[in-house]
Amino acid sequence: MNKYILYTLTAFSVAGWEPQDAAQGDERKLLAAVIIAEAGNEGRRGMESVYEVIWQRASLGECSYTKVLTKRKQFSCLNGKTPAQLVLSSTQHPHYKWVEQELLRFPPLTMHTVPSHLLATNRNRADHYYAHKICQPYWSTGKGKRIGNHTFEKLR
């Protein structure tokens, strides 16, 4: 078992993967609330995929989850709401407890957002997504991976 863990950690460090620390306290509550607001009705795979994007942005930008989440016009669930208001309204969702206590314990362990034509690595995770039923944004390449009501794309 120890050899497997050492191998895994070595493989990630060789690939240049820099894990973002697990969110704590109010930041963790905000992160859970955004995941719930964006994909709470899309099952675990949808929520895990949104978490992948947020984690990817925080890791690539070498910044906190809070900075990623509160950047202007990035997450529609925060348009016109304060983070505190979003947290308050999201805690009633049936999946909130699972997201906050289980999903956010570690960096995302899934690779849902990597398109099938790419190797499933941390570097190939999506860093953007949009609701494809609403409209395709100007930045979209049209080559994303659909999961639930969202299309996930890697732009950076």
Kinemage of the C-alpha trace (Angstrom):
@kinemage 1
@onewidth
@group {chain A} dominant
@subgroup {mainchain}
@vectorlist {calphas} color= white
{ca met a 1} P 0.000 0.000 0.000
{ca asn a 2} L 2.781 2.446 0.908
{ca lys a 3} L 4.495 1.766 -2.422
{ca tyr a 4} L 1.267 2.626 -4.259
{ca ile a 5} L 0.888 5.925 -2.395
{ca leu a 6} L 4.525 6.829 -3.003
{ca tyr a 7} L 4.193 5.942 -6.696
{ca thr a 8} L 1.034 8.035 -7.025
{ca leu a 9} L 2.603 11.059 -5.345
{ca thr a 10} L 5.733 10.708 -7.455
{ca ala a 11} L 3.715 10.428 -10.664
{ca phe a 12} L 1.765 13.593 -9.838
{ca ser a 13} L 4.891 15.569 -8.980
{ca val a 14} L 6.679 14.417 -12.137
{ca ala a 15} L 3.694 15.520 -14.236
{ca gly a 16} L 3.847 18.971 -12.648
{ca trp a 17} L 0.570 18.633 -10.803
{ca glu a 18} L 0.224 21.086 -7.943
{ca pro a 19} L -2.720 20.091 -5.758
{ca gln a 20} L -4.864 22.823 -4.282
{ca asp a 21} L -5.306 22.321 -0.549
{ca ala a 22} L -8.725 21.304 0.691
{ca ala a 23} L -10.945 24.268 1.425
{ca gln a 24} L -11.613 24.971 5.113
{ca gly a 25} L -14.173 26.933 7.126
{ca asp a 26} L -16.184 29.613 5.322
{ca glu a 27} L -14.314 28.993 2.078
{ca arg a 28} L -15.425 25.341 2.141
{ca lys a 29} L -19.040 26.403 2.755
{ca leu a 30} L -18.913 28.821 -0.173
{ca leu a 31} L -17.340 26.218 -2.448
{ca ala a 32} L -20.047 23.693 -1.506
{ca ala a 33} L -22.762 26.305 -2.069
{ca val a 34} L -21.492 27.172 -5.558
{ca ile a 35} L -21.293 23.487 -6.527
{ca ile a 36} L -24.851 22.962 -5.282
{ca ala a 37} L -26.175 26.076 -7.025
{ca glu a 38} L -24.474 25.224 -10.310
{ca ala a 39} L -25.064 21.451 -10.460
{ca gly a 40} L -27.002 20.303 -7.395
{ca asn a 41} L -29.728 18.730 -9.525
{ca glu a 42} L -27.354 16.908 -11.867
{ca gly a 43} L -26.239 14.109 -9.582
{ca arg a 44} L -22.799 13.346 -8.262
{ca arg a 45} L -21.115 13.308 -11.644
{ca gly a 46} L -22.339 16.818 -12.439
{ca met a 47} L -21.283 18.164 -9.044
{ca glu a 48} L -17.884 16.452 -9.249
{ca ser a 49} L -17.369 17.983 -12.690
{ca val a 50} L -18.065 21.519 -11.466
{ca tyr a 51} L -15.624 20.887 -8.603
{ca glu a 52} L -12.994 19.783 -11.156
{ca val a 53} L -13.295 23.109 -12.977
{ca ile a 54} L -13.078 25.186 -9.795
{ca trp a 55} L -10.109 23.145 -8.554
{ca gln a 56} L -8.404 23.444 -11.935
{ca arg a 57} L -8.803 27.229 -11.957
{ca ala a 58} L -7.471 27.558 -8.399
{ca ser a 59} L -4.509 25.297 -9.190
{ca leu a 60} L -3.620 26.968 -12.493
{ca gly a 61} L -4.055 30.449 -11.088
{ca glu a 62} L -2.252 29.590 -7.866
{ca cys a 63} L -4.976 31.312 -5.887
{ca ser a 64} L -7.633 30.547 -3.313
{ca tyr a 65} L -10.999 29.003 -4.042
{ca thr a 66} L -12.630 32.174 -2.737
{ca lys a 67} L -10.773 34.300 -5.284
{ca val a 68} L -11.844 31.945 -8.093
{ca leu a 69} L -15.466 31.815 -6.937
{ca thr a 70} L -15.938 35.528 -6.344
{ca lys a 71} L -14.308 36.735 -9.547
{ca arg a 72} L -16.829 38.943 -11.309
{ca lys a 73} L -19.263 37.203 -13.691
{ca gln a 74} L -17.668 33.761 -13.390
{ca phe a 75} L -20.402 31.837 -11.589
{ca ser a 76} L -23.943 32.934 -12.380
{ca cys a 77} L -25.226 31.718 -9.022
{ca leu a 78} L -23.331 34.627 -7.412
{ca asn a 79} L -24.619 37.287 -9.816
{ca gly a 80} L -26.712 39.579 -7.623
{ca lys a 81} L -26.071 37.557 -4.440
{ca thr a 82} L -23.486 37.785 -1.737
{ca pro a 83} L -21.516 34.655 -0.863
{ca ala a 84} L -23.287 34.588 2.526
{ca gln a 85} L -26.717 34.662 0.860
{ca leu a 86} L -25.749 31.799 -1.452
{ca val a 87} L -24.419 29.693 1.419
{ca leu a 88} L -27.591 30.295 3.426
{ca ser a 89} L -29.874 29.254 0.566
{ca ser a 90} L -27.758 26.233 -0.466
{ca thr a 91} L -27.494 24.543 2.916
{ca gln a 92} L -31.087 23.334 2.588
{ca his a 93} L -30.298 21.307 -0.547
{ca pro a 94} L -30.335 17.528 0.062
{ca his a 95} L -26.813 17.091 -1.396
{ca tyr a 96} L -25.156 19.999 0.439
{ca lys a 97} L -23.926 17.877 3.353
{ca trp a 98} L -22.392 15.280 1.003
{ca val a 99} L -20.623 17.983 -1.023
{ca glu a 100} L -19.261 19.811 2.020
{ca gln a 101} L -18.263 16.771 4.073
{ca glu a 102} L -17.255 14.213 1.440
{ca leu a 103} L -16.597 15.680 -1.998
{ca leu a 104} L -14.476 18.583 -0.735
{ca arg a 105} L -12.231 16.504 1.537
{ca phe a 106} L -9.687 16.016 -1.261
{ca pro a 107} L -8.743 17.435 -4.649
{ca pro a 108} L -11.128 15.982 -7.245
{ca leu a 109} L -10.418 12.295 -7.696
{ca thr a 110} L -12.388 12.012 -10.939
{ca met a 111} L -11.495 13.056 -14.469
{ca his a 112} L -15.000 13.558 -15.841
{ca thr a 113} L -14.216 16.763 -17.742
{ca val a 114} L -11.386 15.417 -19.905
{ca pro a 115} L -12.612 14.927 -23.506
{ca ser a 116} L -12.323 11.379 -24.827
{ca his a 117} L -9.680 12.351 -27.420
{ca leu a 118} L -7.265 13.502 -24.671
{ca leu a 119} L -5.293 11.547 -22.112
{ca ala a 120} L -7.065 11.701 -18.733
{ca thr a 121} L -4.544 13.705 -16.720
{ca asn a 122} L -4.874 16.603 -14.290
{ca arg a 123} L -3.470 18.936 -16.942
{ca asn a 124} L -6.269 18.038 -19.366
{ca arg a 125} L -9.174 18.816 -17.028
{ca ala a 126} L -11.627 21.489 -18.152
{ca asp a 127} L -11.260 24.982 -16.724
{ca his a 128} L -14.538 26.427 -18.092
{ca tyr a 129} L -18.108 25.274 -18.493
{ca tyr a 130} L -21.456 26.614 -19.599
{ca ala a 131} L -25.107 25.558 -19.682
{ca his a 132} L -25.477 24.363 -23.269
{ca lys a 133} L -29.280 24.595 -23.143
{ca ile a 134} L -29.033 28.375 -22.727
{ca cys a 135} L -26.442 29.385 -25.332
{ca gln a 136} L -22.880 28.783 -26.453
{ca pro a 137} L -20.596 31.561 -25.177
{ca tyr a 138} L -18.173 33.445 -27.402
{ca trp a 139} L -15.161 31.664 -25.878
{ca ser a 140} L -16.405 28.147 -26.594
{ca thr a 141} L -14.573 26.047 -29.155
{ca gly a 142} L -17.525 23.691 -29.531
{ca lys a 143} L -15.275 20.735 -28.676
{ca gly a 144} L -16.224 20.305 -25.054
{ca lys a 145} L -17.487 17.339 -23.098
{ca arg a 146} L -21.173 17.302 -22.157
{ca ile a 147} L -22.079 16.247 -18.655
{ca gly a 148} L -25.657 16.811 -17.576
{ca asn a 149} L -26.784 20.299 -18.570
{ca his a 150} L -23.234 21.629 -18.935
{ca thr a 151} L -20.498 21.527 -21.540
{ca phe a 152} L -16.957 21.507 -20.156
{ca glu a 153} L -13.967 22.884 -22.063
{ca lys a 154} L -10.280 23.472 -21.500
{ca leu a 155} L -9.216 26.922 -22.627
{ca arg a 156} L -5.852 27.363 -20.873
